[in-house]
Amino acid sequence: MTGRDEYYNRSKQEGYRARSAYKLKQLDEAAGLFAPGDVVVDLGAAPGGWLQVAAEAVGDAGSVVGVDLQRIRSLDHDNVETIRGDMTEDGTADRLRDVVGAAGADAVVSDMAPNMTGEYSVDHARSIHLARQALGVARDLLSPGGDLVVKAFDGPDLADLRADMEESFEYVRSIRPDASRDSSSEVYLVAKGYLTAPVAAGDELTVEVVDQGNEGDGIARVEGFTVFVPGAEVGDRVDVRIDDVKPRFAFAERRD
Ligand SMILES: C[S@@+](CC[C@H](N)C(=O)[O-])C[C@H]1O[C@@H](n2cnc3c(N)ncnc32)[C@H](O)[C@@H]1O
């Protein structure tokens, strides 16, 4: 394996710092991660292939913050900032939070990979640990509806990681981009639609209908969060069960 495959050659021709740039392009095509103006956090960003792809996708109105243990040579893009640090240390997460600012991020992407020992169970466990750091950053920094991408090596702890991600997002997909090498056991978990709702599917509660939606549904607010209640009118106090939770609203059904 020389590494000089189709994607290696393309990255040289097209000016990307790493062939892995094409993995992020393919993940974006498959899952719609970036829009112009977005704020993106890139963990494990050196040498900068993903930074280039994200910077192009978000454009001048957006910004990208990259973090890595290694120094990242400065890029031609004005909308990229980098931090040198270890994402397993609290101090790095604090610095990242300061750079991103109060408005938060629209996407967190992590290509972090451990130094390989060659012992499968160790490499798997370390990759899951890094992916969990990225999940922590996402929970800290994402705006409602934001997306998370994490790399992990396939193995026994992947299902638990995915289940934990599913608790905080509308849905999670597992994607293996064509640009991943055939010999690699890496997968990318793509979590869409960060949920910050104070309610979860299955919750039972009593709400007061305070407004009427365009389609005639009653609208209740739980800690300021919108819950649609079909078949209820303004002024009703109703017992409901939460059916479906989206980043900015939920649907409930009446139980009475
Ligand atoms: C596969 S490379 C990333 C390639 C990058 N996506 C690109 O396109 O150029 C993985 C990176 O994760 C970084 N990394 C591993 N552990 C880290 C940690 N604890 N904190 C920050 N970066 C880490 C490594 O230094 C390495 O540069």
The ligand as an SDF file (V2000), in Angstrom:
LIG
                    3D

 27 29  0  0  0  0  0  0  0  0999 V2000
   -6.6800   11.5080   10.5570 C   0  0  0  0  0  0  0  0  0  0  0  0
   -5.9170   12.9200   11.2350 S   0  0  0  0  0  0  0  0  0  0  0  0
   -7.0190   14.2140   10.7430 C   0  0  0  0  0  0  0  0  0  0  0  0
   -6.9250   14.5970    9.2950 C   0  0  0  0  0  0  0  0  0  0  0  0
   -7.7360   15.8500    9.0010 C   0  0  0  0  0  0  0  0  0  0  0  0
   -9.1640   15.5780    9.0810 N   0  0  0  0  0  0  0  0  0  0  0  0
   -7.4440   16.4150    7.6290 C   0  0  0  0  0  0  0  0  0  0  0  0
   -8.3030   16.3010    6.7390 O   0  0  0  0  0  0  0  0  0  0  0  0
   -6.3710   17.0030    7.4300 O   0  0  0  0  0  0  0  0  0  0  0  0
   -6.2570   12.7380   12.9380 C   0  0  0  0  0  0  0  0  0  0  0  0
   -5.7700   13.8770   13.8150 C   0  0  0  0  0  0  0  0  0  0  0  0
   -6.3160   13.7200   15.1210 O   0  0  0  0  0  0  0  0  0  0  0  0
   -5.4360   14.3830   15.9960 C   0  0  0  0  0  0  0  0  0  0  0  0
   -5.7180   14.0230   17.3940 N   0  0  0  0  0  0  0  0  0  0  0  0
   -5.6490   12.7970   17.9570 C   0  0  0  0  0  0  0  0  0  0  0  0
   -5.9210   12.8690   19.2800 N   0  0  0  0  0  0  0  0  0  0  0  0
   -6.2010   14.1770   19.5490 C   0  0  0  0  0  0  0  0  0  0  0  0
   -6.5520   14.8790   20.7260 C   0  0  0  0  0  0  0  0  0  0  0  0
   -6.6660   14.2440   21.9080 N   0  0  0  0  0  0  0  0  0  0  0  0
   -6.7570   16.2090   20.6620 N   0  0  0  0  0  0  0  0  0  0  0  0
   -6.6280   16.8660   19.4660 C   0  0  0  0  0  0  0  0  0  0  0  0
   -6.2960   16.2490   18.3150 N   0  0  0  0  0  0  0  0  0  0  0  0
   -6.0750   14.9210   18.3440 C   0  0  0  0  0  0  0  0  0  0  0  0
   -4.0630   13.9100   15.5140 C   0  0  0  0  0  0  0  0  0  0  0  0
   -3.0300   14.7640   15.9600 O   0  0  0  0  0  0  0  0  0  0  0  0
   -4.2590   13.9160   13.9950 C   0  0  0  0  0  0  0  0  0  0  0  0
   -3.7410   15.0990   13.4180 O   0  0  0  0  0  0  0  0  0  0  0  0
  1  2  1  0
  2  3  1  0
  2 10  1  0
  3  4  1  0
  4  5  1  0
  5  6  1  0
  5  7  1  0
  7  8  2  0
  7  9  1  0
 10 11  1  0
 11 12  1  0
 11 26  1  0
 12 13  1  0
 13 14  1  0
 13 24  1  0
 14 15  1  0
 14 23  1  0
 15 16  2  0
 16 17  1  0
 17 18  1  0
 17 23  2  0
 18 19  1  0
 18 20  2  0
 20 21  1  0
 21 22  2  0
 22 23  1  0
 24 25  1  0
 24 26  1  0
 26 27  1  0
M  CHG  2   2   1   9  -1
M  END
$$$$
